[in-house]
Amino acid sequence: MSLRDALPPNGAAEAPEIAFQAPWQAHAFALVLALHQQGAFTWAEWTDSLGCALLGRTDDEADSYYVAWLAALERIVCGHGLASPTALAARKTAWAEAYLRTPHGQPVTL
């Protein structure tokens, strides 16, 4: 299945081209699609969560949209009891520690 096939219909004739500037953005995007397809939340719930995360954003950073995407994902995952805020915080800490001990140019592994 292609990425275009995985996207919920939006009434447009064609889905827009999707480009990611960093691997984490693609991972966050794919995780949202996978969780939605597994029935973890509705697409309306997702768009509401993302909309809330995007409200008030004024920064021009290239990854600003995906920072909001990740915040929305964290909110919906916690809201649906898929993970606790404590578990997410522990995972972030573990990832940061793994990142700091990983040599430049090598993939980060937990």
C-alpha positions, -999 to +999 in steps of 0.1 A: +000+000+000+014+034-009+013+064+014-014+080-007-036+050-003-032+051+035-044+087+038-080+093+047-100+108+018-101+146+019-124+153-011-094+164-032-088+149-066-052+141-057-034+139-024-006+166-021+030+156-024+044+148+010+080+155+019+098+151+052+129+170+062+140+145+088+133+108+095+116+116+128+089+135+109+081+105+087+081+082+117+056+105+136+034+107+104+034+069+099+026+063+136-005+085+134-017+067+103-010+033+118-028+041+150-057+055+131-060+025+109-059+002+139-089+021+153-070+038+182-088+071+173-110+086+146-097+109+120-119+137+134-103+132+168-069+134+152-076+166+133-090+182+165-059+173+184-036+186+156-056+217+153-052+224+190-015+218+187-012+242+158-032+270+174-010+300+183+021+287+166+041+316+152+075+301+147+089+297+112+111+267+119+111+242+091+100+214+115+074+235+133+044+216+117+058+183+128+066+196+163+029+203+165+022+169+149+042+152+176+025+172+204-009+163+190+002+126+188+013+127+225-019+143+235-041+118+217-021+088+229-023+099+265-060+109+261-069+074+249-048+057+275-024+042+249+005+055+270+008+075+302+025+109+304+050+092+327+058+065+302+063+091+274+086+112+297+106+081+305+109+072+268+120+108+259+147+106+286+159+072+274+160+085+238+180+117+249+205+095+268+209+072+238+213+102+215+241+116+236+260+084+237+257+076+200+287+086+178+280+112+151+266+097+120+254+065+136+218+056+141+204+061+176+192+029+192+175+024+225 
